[in-house]
Amino acid sequence: MHSANIMPRAKQPSKKKRAKKRAKQKPARSRSAARVKRESWTSRFAESGPYFGFGLAIAAIVFALDQFTKYAVLYGLDLAARGKIYLAPFADFVLAMNRGISYGLFPQDGELGRWVLFAIKIAASVLFFFWLRRAGSKVVAAALGLLIGGAIGNALDRAIQGAVVDFISLHAFGFRWYVFNLADAAIVAGVFGLLYDALRPNALKSPPKGGN
């Protein structure tokens, strides 16, 4: 009979060492999860249509011009103190703090109405943003960019000023149009752009479902 070789038992790590090892693994796992999340968002934007960037550029330009003109009217021209600035026989600058929707329609004097209209503008901007990601033509992308830039510009006014800053007054033959601003004009142009795209031959009747 030969005695069996007995292998020495491997020393098990203590509970403290195992806890330290697990603690080191947690940051690595969280970093890995964050990396996967970033890659997921990157891939989603990569799946956007070819006109997504073009539409975003239009939105940024509209928003910047809208805010610049409002700042210039309020603080550069001091329109509130001057009352009215003559531009042409059919156009003036007249300050009007609009508490309603575009062109002064449906005014809301209370705080609740102010924030409801703000939320509507933001919700519309988000909807147009996701539609823009699937825009199938430059016309649609430009129209959605106009809508996004105009909606965000007016929403920012409502959050900061409590009302939208309107200042362009058009009139002719005794008729005066609603006082409006650049964001309002962009929104109207965006709506007409979408109508034009919807009514032209072979136009898509709804936002495309798949990206390119």
C-alpha positions in Angstrom: 0.0 0.0 0.0 1.3 3.3 -1.0 0.2 6.4 0.9 -1.8 8.8 -1.3 -0.4 12.2 -2.1 -2.4 14.8 -0.4 -2.3 18.2 -2.1 -2.3 21.1 0.3 -5.5 23.1 0.2 -5.3 26.5 -1.4 -5.6 29.3 1.1 -8.9 31.0 0.7 -8.9 34.8 0.7 -10.3 36.4 3.7 -13.7 38.1 3.8 -11.9 41.5 3.9 -10.0 40.8 0.7 -13.1 39.5 -1.1 -14.9 42.7 -0.1 -12.1 44.8 -1.5 -12.1 42.9 -4.7 -15.8 43.4 -5.2 -15.4 47.1 -4.4 -12.8 47.4 -7.2 -15.0 45.6 -9.7 -18.0 47.9 -9.1 -16.5 51.1 -10.6 -15.4 49.0 -13.6 -18.9 47.7 -14.1 -20.4 51.2 -13.8 -17.9 52.6 -16.3 -18.7 49.8 -18.7 -22.5 50.5 -18.3 -21.9 54.2 -18.9 -19.9 53.4 -22.0 -22.6 51.2 -23.4 -25.2 53.9 -22.7 -23.1 56.5 -24.5 -22.6 54.2 -27.4 -26.4 53.6 -27.5 -27.1 57.3 -27.7 -24.4 57.8 -30.3 -25.8 55.0 -32.5 -29.3 56.5 -32.2 -28.1 59.8 -33.5 -26.0 58.1 -36.2 -29.3 56.5 -37.4 -30.8 60.0 -38.0 -31.7 61.0 -41.5 -29.3 62.8 -43.8 -31.0 66.2 -43.2 -31.0 66.1 -39.4 -27.9 68.3 -39.1 -29.3 70.7 -41.7 -32.5 71.1 -39.8 -30.7 71.6 -36.5 -28.6 74.3 -38.1 -31.8 76.1 -39.3 -33.2 75.9 -35.8 -30.1 77.3 -34.2 -29.9 80.2 -36.6 -33.6 81.1 -36.1 -33.3 80.9 -32.3 -30.1 83.1 -32.3 -31.6 85.7 -34.6 -34.9 85.8 -32.7 -33.1 86.3 -29.4 -30.7 88.9 -30.8 -33.5 91.0 -32.3 -35.5 90.9 -29.1 -32.5 91.9 -27.0 -31.8 94.7 -29.4 -35.3 96.0 -29.3 -35.6 95.9 -25.5 -32.2 97.1 -24.5 -30.5 98.6 -27.6 -33.4 100.6 -29.1 -35.2 101.0 -25.7 -38.5 100.5 -27.5 -40.4 100.5 -24.2 -39.5 104.1 -23.6 -39.7 105.3 -27.2 -43.1 103.8 -27.9 -42.9 103.4 -31.6 -40.1 103.5 -34.3 -41.1 104.3 -37.8 -39.6 102.0 -40.4 -41.7 102.4 -43.6 -45.2 103.5 -44.6 -46.3 100.0 -43.9 -44.1 98.9 -41.0 -43.2 100.1 -37.5 -41.5 98.8 -34.4 -44.0 98.7 -31.5 -43.4 96.9 -28.3 -46.1 94.4 -27.3 -45.7 91.9 -24.5 -47.7 89.0 -25.7 -49.2 86.7 -23.1 -51.1 84.5 -25.6 -49.9 82.2 -28.4 -48.4 83.5 -31.6 -49.7 86.8 -32.9 -51.4 87.6 -29.5 -54.2 85.0 -29.9 -55.8 83.5 -26.7 -54.0 85.7 -24.1 -53.3 84.1 -20.7 -52.8 86.6 -17.9 -52.3 84.1 -15.0 -49.2 82.2 -14.0 -50.9 78.9 -14.8 -51.7 79.9 -18.4 -48.1 81.2 -18.8 -46.6 77.8 -17.8 -49.2 75.8 -19.7 -48.2 77.7 -22.9 -44.5 77.2 -22.1 -45.0 73.5 -21.7 -47.0 73.3 -25.0 -44.1 75.0 -26.8 -41.5 72.7 -25.3 -43.6 69.6 -26.0 -44.1 70.7 -29.7 -40.3 71.3 -30.0 -39.6 67.8 -28.8 -42.1 66.3 -31.2 -40.6 68.3 -34.1 -37.1 67.3 -33.0 -37.9 63.6 -33.3 -39.7 64.2 -36.6 -36.6 66.0 -37.9 -34.5 62.9 -37.2 -36.6 61.1 -39.8 -37.0 64.0 -42.3 -36.8 62.7 -45.8 -36.2 66.0 -47.7 -34.5 69.3 -47.2 -37.9 71.1 -47.4 -39.2 69.1 -44.4 -35.9 69.5 -42.5 -35.9 73.3 -43.1 -39.6 73.6 -42.1 -39.1 71.6 -38.9 -35.9 73.7 -38.1 -38.0 76.9 -38.5 -40.7 75.5 -36.1 -38.2 74.3 -33.5 -36.2 77.5 -33.5 -39.3 79.7 -33.3 -41.0 77.6 -30.6 -38.0 77.5 -28.4 -37.4 81.3 -28.9 -40.9 82.2 -27.7 -40.8 79.6 -24.9 -37.6 81.2 -23.5 -39.3 84.6 -23.6 -42.2 83.2 -21.6 -39.9 81.6 -19.0 -37.7 84.8 -18.6 -40.0 87.7 -19.4 -43.3 86.2 -18.4 -44.5 87.0 -22.0 -43.4 86.9 -25.5 -41.6 90.0 -26.9 -43.5 91.1 -30.1 -42.4 94.2 -31.9 -43.1 94.1 -35.7 -46.2 95.9 -36.7 -47.4 95.8 -40.4 -50.2 97.9 -41.7 -51.7 99.1 -45.0 -54.9 100.8 -46.2 -56.1 101.2 -42.6 -55.6 97.6 -41.7 -53.2 96.6 -39.0 -51.9 93.0 -38.7 -51.1 91.4 -35.3 -47.8 92.6 -33.8 -45.3 89.7 -34.1 -41.7 88.8 -33.9 -39.1 86.8 -35.9 -40.0 83.5 -34.1 -43.6 83.9 -35.1 -42.6 84.5 -38.7 -40.4 81.4 -38.6 -43.2 79.3 -37.2 -45.6 80.4 -40.0 -43.0 79.7 -42.6 -42.4 76.3 -41.1 -46.1 75.4 -41.3 -46.3 76.6 -44.9 -43.1 74.5 -45.7 -44.8 71.3 -44.3 -48.0 72.0 -46.2 -46.1 72.5 -49.4 -44.2 69.2 -48.9 -47.5 67.4 -48.1 -49.3 68.7 -51.1 -46.7 68.3 -53.8 -46.7 65.1 -55.9 -45.1 62.0 -54.4 -44.8 63.7 -51.0 -44.7 61.7 -47.8 -48.0 62.1 -46.0 -46.5 61.4 -42.6 -43.1 61.4 -40.9 -41.1 58.4 -42.3 -40.8 55.5 -39.8 -37.3 54.4 -40.7 -33.9 56.1 -40.6 -31.4 56.2 -43.5 
